[in-house]
């Protein structure tokens, strides 16, 4: 229970978070996208490879619409998709093309996270499409802000916390590109090995 108390942390900051926690610590500028979703035939796409922040941005966007349904399409599954305006759909590329076509033709506003660009399909179904690629925003400064928020979220009490320098962030970016999830795993392991609230070394 107190495994990280010596670091002034309640838990390892870079472990898995629940969806509401991920949204709460997201560094995501999604206000303009939220305004777009007020239109019934608007679609917002969050595109990119695994670990680059698509789901985090989608969950941050959903905070503007707390009653809207959120569906995560797991690998190999075909979940029921409820009606919602807007509807939040994570891993949209896992739906068969015919099912996406049916979905796009019968819905109101949509917010999608996907590995592939669905612009052509969405426009054919009558949507105005707005696209964001979170990986394009991953500067060293933004990554530092992301990691600081995760540390603060896990803070146990007043006092110092482990620090992640800009040099460390830059090193992580050089090693892992835009894969924030891989960076967080490396930081998780570094925090797990630490003996005091000092600079994190990865």
C-alpha positions as CSV (number, residue, x, y, z in Angstrom):
1,X,0.0,0.0,0.0
2,X,2.9,2.4,0.8
3,X,5.4,1.1,-1.8
4,X,6.0,4.6,-3.1
5,X,5.6,6.6,0.1
6,X,9.4,7.2,0.2
7,X,8.9,9.1,-3.1
8,X,6.0,11.1,-1.7
9,X,3.7,9.2,-4.1
10,X,0.5,7.2,-3.5
11,X,1.2,4.9,-6.4
12,X,3.5,4.7,-9.4
13,X,2.4,7.7,-11.5
14,X,2.9,5.8,-14.8
15,X,0.7,2.8,-14.2
16,X,-2.6,2.3,-15.9
17,X,-5.3,4.8,-15.2
18,X,-9.1,4.5,-15.4
19,X,-10.7,6.4,-18.2
20,X,-12.0,9.2,-16.0
21,X,-8.5,9.6,-14.5
22,X,-6.9,9.7,-18.0
23,X,-9.2,12.4,-19.0
24,X,-8.5,14.4,-15.8
25,X,-4.8,14.5,-16.3
26,X,-4.8,14.9,-20.1
27,X,-2.8,17.7,-21.8
28,X,-5.2,18.1,-24.7
29,X,-6.5,21.2,-26.4
30,X,-9.8,20.0,-27.6
31,X,-12.2,22.9,-26.9
32,X,-12.5,23.8,-30.6
33,X,-13.2,20.1,-31.5
34,X,-15.9,20.1,-28.7
35,X,-17.6,23.1,-30.3
36,X,-17.6,21.3,-33.7
37,X,-19.5,18.4,-32.2
38,X,-22.4,20.7,-31.5
39,X,-23.3,20.2,-35.2
40,X,-25.3,17.0,-35.9
41,X,-23.3,16.0,-39.0
42,X,-19.9,16.8,-37.7
43,X,-17.2,14.1,-37.3
44,X,-14.0,14.6,-35.3
45,X,-11.1,12.2,-36.0
46,X,-8.1,11.6,-33.7
47,X,-5.6,9.7,-35.8
48,X,-2.3,8.0,-35.1
49,X,-0.4,4.9,-34.2
50,X,-0.6,3.1,-30.9
51,X,0.5,5.0,-27.9
52,X,0.5,8.5,-29.4
53,X,-2.4,10.0,-27.5
54,X,-5.6,9.2,-29.5
55,X,-7.6,7.7,-26.7
56,X,-6.4,10.3,-24.2
57,X,-7.6,13.1,-26.5
58,X,-10.9,11.3,-27.1
59,X,-11.5,10.9,-23.4
60,X,-10.6,14.6,-22.8
61,X,-13.1,15.5,-25.5
62,X,-15.8,13.3,-24.0
63,X,-15.6,15.3,-20.7
64,X,-17.6,18.0,-22.6
65,X,-20.3,15.5,-23.2
66,X,-20.6,13.4,-20.0
67,X,-23.8,11.7,-21.0
68,X,-22.6,10.7,-24.5
69,X,-21.9,7.0,-25.0
70,X,-18.3,5.8,-25.4
71,X,-17.5,2.5,-27.1
72,X,-14.0,0.9,-27.2
73,X,-13.8,-1.7,-30.0
74,X,-11.5,-4.4,-28.6
75,X,-9.5,-6.6,-31.0
76,X,-11.7,-9.3,-32.5
77,X,-14.9,-8.1,-30.9
78,X,-18.0,-6.6,-32.5
79,X,-19.6,-4.6,-29.7
80,X,-23.2,-3.2,-29.7
81,X,-23.0,0.5,-30.5
82,X,-25.7,2.6,-28.8
83,X,-27.2,5.7,-30.3
84,X,-25.8,8.9,-29.1
85,X,-25.3,12.5,-30.4
86,X,-22.3,12.7,-30.2
87,X,-21.1,9.1,-30.1
88,X,-17.5,8.4,-29.1
89,X,-15.9,5.4,-30.8
90,X,-12.4,4.3,-29.9
91,X,-10.4,2.0,-32.3
92,X,-12.8,2.6,-35.1
93,X,-10.5,0.9,-37.6
94,X,-11.4,-2.4,-36.0
95,X,-15.0,-2.3,-37.3
96,X,-15.5,-3.9,-40.7
97,X,-15.9,-1.4,-43.5
98,X,-19.6,-2.3,-44.1
99,X,-20.4,-1.8,-40.4
100,X,-18.7,1.6,-40.4
101,X,-20.7,2.6,-43.5
102,X,-23.9,1.6,-41.8
103,X,-22.9,3.5,-38.6
104,X,-21.9,6.6,-40.5
105,X,-25.1,6.8,-42.4
106,X,-27.4,6.5,-39.4
107,X,-25.8,8.7,-36.7
108,X,-25.5,12.3,-35.5
109,X,-22.2,13.8,-34.5
110,X,-19.2,11.4,-34.1
111,X,-15.9,11.5,-32.4
112,X,-13.5,8.7,-33.5
113,X,-10.1,7.5,-32.5
114,X,-8.5,5.4,-35.2
115,X,-5.2,4.2,-36.8
116,X,-6.6,5.0,-40.3
117,X,-8.1,8.1,-41.9
118,X,-11.9,7.7,-42.5
119,X,-12.3,11.1,-44.2
120,X,-13.5,9.7,-47.5
121,X,-16.1,7.4,-45.8
122,X,-17.3,10.1,-43.5
123,X,-17.7,12.7,-46.3
124,X,-19.5,10.2,-48.4
125,X,-22.0,9.8,-45.6
126,X,-22.5,13.6,-45.4
127,X,-20.2,14.6,-42.6
128,X,-18.1,17.7,-42.2
129,X,-14.8,16.2,-40.9
130,X,-12.3,17.7,-38.5
131,X,-9.0,15.8,-37.9
132,X,-6.4,16.0,-35.2
133,X,-3.1,14.0,-35.1
134,X,-2.0,14.2,-31.5
135,X,1.5,12.9,-32.3
136,X,2.2,16.1,-34.2
137,X,1.8,18.1,-31.0
138,X,4.3,16.1,-28.9
139,X,7.0,18.7,-28.3
140,X,9.4,18.3,-25.4
141,X,7.5,20.9,-23.5
142,X,4.2,19.1,-24.0
143,X,5.7,15.8,-22.9
144,X,7.2,17.5,-19.8
145,X,3.7,18.8,-19.0
146,X,2.1,15.4,-19.4
147,X,4.7,13.7,-17.1
148,X,4.4,16.5,-14.5
149,X,0.7,16.1,-14.3
150,X,1.0,12.4,-13.9
151,X,3.4,12.9,-11.0
152,X,1.1,15.5,-9.4
153,X,-1.9,13.2,-9.8
154,X,0.0,10.5,-7.7
155,X,1.3,13.0,-5.1
156,X,0.9,11.7,-1.5
157,X,1.5,15.0,0.4
158,X,3.3,18.3,0.3
159,X,7.0,18.2,-0.3
160,X,9.3,17.2,-3.2
161,X,8.4,14.8,-5.9
162,X,10.7,12.9,-8.3
163,X,11.7,15.3,-11.1
164,X,11.9,14.6,-14.9
165,X,14.3,16.9,-16.6
166,X,13.9,18.2,-20.1
167,X,17.1,16.3,-21.0
168,X,15.4,13.1,-19.8
169,X,12.2,13.9,-21.8
170,X,14.3,14.6,-24.9
171,X,16.2,11.3,-24.4
172,X,12.8,9.4,-24.2
173,X,11.6,11.1,-27.4
174,X,14.8,10.1,-29.2
175,X,14.4,6.5,-28.0
176,X,10.6,6.1,-28.5
177,X,9.6,8.7,-31.1
178,X,6.0,9.7,-30.5
179,X,5.0,6.5,-28.5
180,X,4.0,8.1,-25.2
181,X,2.9,4.7,-23.9
182,X,6.4,3.3,-24.3
183,X,7.8,6.4,-22.6
184,X,5.5,5.9,-19.7
185,X,6.4,2.3,-19.3
186,X,10.1,3.3,-19.2
187,X,9.3,5.9,-16.5
188,X,7.2,3.3,-14.6
189,X,10.3,1.1,-14.4
190,X,12.5,4.0,-13.4
191,X,10.2,5.1,-10.6
192,X,9.9,1.5,-9.4
193,X,13.7,1.4,-8.9
194,X,14.1,4.8,-7.2
195,X,15.1,5.1,-3.6
196,X,14.5,8.8,-3.1
197,X,12.6,11.8,-4.6
198,X,15.4,12.8,-7.0
199,X,15.8,13.2,-10.7
200,X,14.3,10.2,-12.7
201,X,16.9,8.4,-14.7
202,X,15.8,6.2,-17.6
